[in-house]
Amino acid sequence: MASYNFKRFFKEKLIHNDDYVSNAHFIIKKSILKKLQIEYINGFDKTEDKDIIKLFKSTIKRELEKPVLIEFTPSLFLHLTESNIVIMKYDNKYYGINEKYYNYIQSLSCKINITSELPHEALSIYKYNNFMGIIYPMYLKDEYSESMIDYNEYLAEEELQAQIKRKSRCKNGWYNILIGRRHRDNTW
């Protein structure tokens, strides 16, 4: 499970107003952000471009009107050089999201829902049945289907690698030194 860096999400683009923030890959309500995240976003000038704000509002309004078809639950995983993608196959179509964005949205206790039969249209983000924003899926080429692996197998492999790393740190004693524990003979 890949970790994320909130500030890096906005390295290329940051658009925000009083209610929403976007990086052109997702649009979410500021109200669900953590305090430090809000402070970071508010450190930038608000977007004054009326066309962008109008597009924001029309996109959100359109997405609010769509019925939820099913919750996005990853079943497949794809590793690409530029990013990892979590994928759900629904109605013989693949819906993919950047793994870091998926993990971030999950950390906010939100759910992602598929609202369209077309895999390239935006997915809705909900928290306790309240609309919180949208995320744009990644385009998946047909040749990627051969490289996809089971998502649960990927998570198990990641956990195994983390355990191996933890055991190796404990085995050579560096882990104890790093966290300030002494050995039984009171030496570092």
Stockholm file with secondary structure:
# STOCKHOLM 1.0

chainA/1-188         MASYNFKRFFKEKLIHNDDYVSNAHFIIKKSILKKLQIEYINGFDKTEDKDIIKLFKSTIKRELEKPVLIEFTPSLFLHLTESNIVIMKYDNKYYGINEKYYNYIQSLSCKINITSELPHEALSIYKYNNFMGIIYPMYLKDEYSESMIDYNEYLAEEELQAQIKRKSRCKNGWYNILIGRRHRDNTW
#=GR chainA/1-188 SS CCCCCHHHHTSSCCEECSSEEECSSEEEEGGGSCHHHHHHHHTSCCCCCHHHHHHHHHHHHHHHTSCCCEECCCCEEEECSSCEEEEEEETTEEEEEEHHHHHHHHHTTCEEEECCSSTTSCEEEEETTEEEEEECCBCCCGGGGGTCEEHHHHHHHHHHHHHHHHHHHHHTSHHHHHTTCCCTTSCC
#=GC SS_cons         CCCCCHHHHTSSCCEECSSEEECSSEEEEGGGSCHHHHHHHHTSCCCCCHHHHHHHHHHHHHHHTSCCCEECCCCEEEECSSCEEEEEEETTEEEEEEHHHHHHHHHTTCEEEECCSSTTSCEEEEETTEEEEEECCBCCCGGGGGTCEEHHHHHHHHHHHHHHHHHHHHHTSHHHHHTTCCCTTSCC
//
